[in-house]
Amino acid sequence: MGNSTVSLNAGYGTPLLIKRWLNLIFPFVAWIPQVKKTWKSDLFAGLTGAIVVLPQGVAFAMIAGLPPQYGLYTAIVPAIIAALFGSSRHLISGPTTAISLVIFASIGGLAQPGSPEYIKLVFELTLLVGVLQFVMGVARMGGLIILFPTL
């Protein structure tokens, strides 16, 4: 009888530990209950944002030397991933002009813009940057940003 009491008490912290781990890996688990209260406003804000960002995504893809449909992909997929796994409910994520120009400047001399080889190189660059950002996030290196001067 004493052993079963000990094992029940020892397992008491396990659900709390699992919940903390899930909140760390999947931040949306913590804020999903709050969305139930604001879903209408969130839906309206999402549609408004989509109206703005989808045409911008197409334009940014063309600036980067990619076919326009890739702009739609980069406007939709990263926003969903950032919404689910980002560290803030207030963070806005999407394609930008600066990134489009950097991609074009970096890859434009290596292959003809719009060609399959160019698209392959852009995907490889994107994957490498994503892996680097993931590793830096896991290593908690976000605090290093304070070492960079602001303009």
NORGINOR-V924462 format. One record per pair of residues at least 24 apart in sequence whose ideal C-beta (glycine too) atoms are under 10 Angstrom apart, sorted by the first residue. I is the first residue (numbers start at 1). J is the second residue. D is the distance in Angstrom with one decimal. If there is no record, write none. Layout:
i=I j=J d=D
i=I j=J d=D
This chain:
i=25 j=85 d=8.4
i=26 j=84 d=7.3
i=26 j=85 d=7.1
i=27 j=83 d=9.7
i=27 j=84 d=7.6
i=27 j=85 d=6.3
i=27 j=86 d=6.7
i=27 j=87 d=6.4
i=27 j=88 d=8.6
i=27 j=89 d=8.7
i=28 j=83 d=7.5
i=28 j=84 d=4.9
i=28 j=85 d=7.4
i=28 j=86 d=8.8
i=28 j=89 d=8.9
i=29 j=84 d=9.7
i=30 j=89 d=9.5
i=31 j=88 d=9.6
i=31 j=89 d=5.4
i=32 j=84 d=9.9
i=34 j=89 d=7.8
i=35 j=89 d=8.7
i=38 j=89 d=9.8
i=42 j=83 d=9.8
i=42 j=89 d=9.3
i=46 j=79 d=8.8
i=46 j=83 d=8.8
i=49 j=75 d=9.5
i=49 j=79 d=7.9
i=49 j=92 d=7.6
i=49 j=94 d=8.0
i=50 j=75 d=7.9
i=50 j=76 d=8.2
i=50 j=79 d=8.5
i=50 j=94 d=9.9
i=52 j=94 d=8.9
i=53 j=79 d=7.3
i=53 j=92 d=9.1
i=53 j=93 d=9.5
i=53 j=94 d=4.8
i=53 j=95 d=7.5
i=54 j=94 d=9.6
i=56 j=94 d=7.4
i=56 j=95 d=6.7
i=56 j=96 d=8.7
i=56 j=97 d=8.5
i=56 j=100 d=9.9
i=57 j=94 d=7.1
i=57 j=95 d=5.0
i=57 j=100 d=9.7
i=58 j=95 d=9.5
i=59 j=95 d=9.0
i=59 j=97 d=8.5
i=59 j=100 d=8.3
i=60 j=94 d=8.9
i=60 j=95 d=4.5
i=60 j=96 d=7.0
i=60 j=97 d=6.2
i=60 j=98 d=9.6
i=60 j=99 d=7.5
i=60 j=100 d=4.2
i=60 j=101 d=9.2
i=60 j=103 d=9.3
i=61 j=95 d=7.6
i=61 j=100 d=7.3
i=61 j=103 d=9.6
i=61 j=122 d=9.8
i=62 j=100 d=8.3
i=62 j=104 d=9.8
i=62 j=113 d=9.5
i=62 j=114 d=9.3
i=63 j=95 d=9.6
i=63 j=97 d=6.6
i=63 j=99 d=9.4
i=63 j=100 d=4.0
i=63 j=101 d=6.4
i=63 j=103 d=8.6
i=63 j=104 d=6.5
i=64 j=95 d=8.7
i=64 j=97 d=9.6
i=64 j=99 d=7.7
i=64 j=100 d=4.1
i=64 j=101 d=7.7
i=64 j=102 d=8.6
i=64 j=103 d=4.4
i=64 j=104 d=5.0
i=64 j=105 d=9.6
i=64 j=106 d=9.8
i=64 j=107 d=8.3
i=64 j=108 d=9.0
i=64 j=113 d=8.1
i=64 j=114 d=9.9
i=64 j=118 d=9.5
i=64 j=122 d=7.1
i=65 j=100 d=8.6
i=65 j=103 d=7.5
i=65 j=104 d=5.0
i=65 j=105 d=9.9
i=65 j=107 d=7.3
i=65 j=108 d=6.0
i=65 j=111 d=9.0
i=65 j=112 d=8.6
i=65 j=113 d=2.9
i=65 j=114 d=5.9
i=65 j=115 d=9.1
i=65 j=118 d=6.2
i=65 j=119 d=9.1
i=65 j=122 d=8.0
i=66 j=100 d=8.6
i=66 j=103 d=8.0
i=66 j=104 d=8.9
i=66 j=107 d=9.7
i=66 j=113 d=7.6
i=66 j=114 d=6.9
i=66 j=118 d=7.7
i=66 j=119 d=6.5
i=66 j=122 d=6.4
i=66 j=123 d=10.0
i=67 j=113 d=9.9
i=67 j=114 d=6.3
i=67 j=119 d=7.7
i=70 j=95 d=9.6
i=70 j=119 d=7.6
i=70 j=122 d=8.1
i=70 j=123 d=9.5
i=71 j=95 d=6.7
i=71 j=100 d=8.9
i=74 j=99 d=9.0
i=74 j=100 d=9.3
i=74 j=126 d=8.9
i=78 j=126 d=9.9
i=78 j=130 d=9.6
i=81 j=130 d=9.9
i=85 j=137 d=9.5
i=87 j=137 d=8.8
i=87 j=142 d=8.4
i=99 j=126 d=9.7
i=99 j=129 d=9.3
i=102 j=129 d=9.9
i=103 j=129 d=9.7
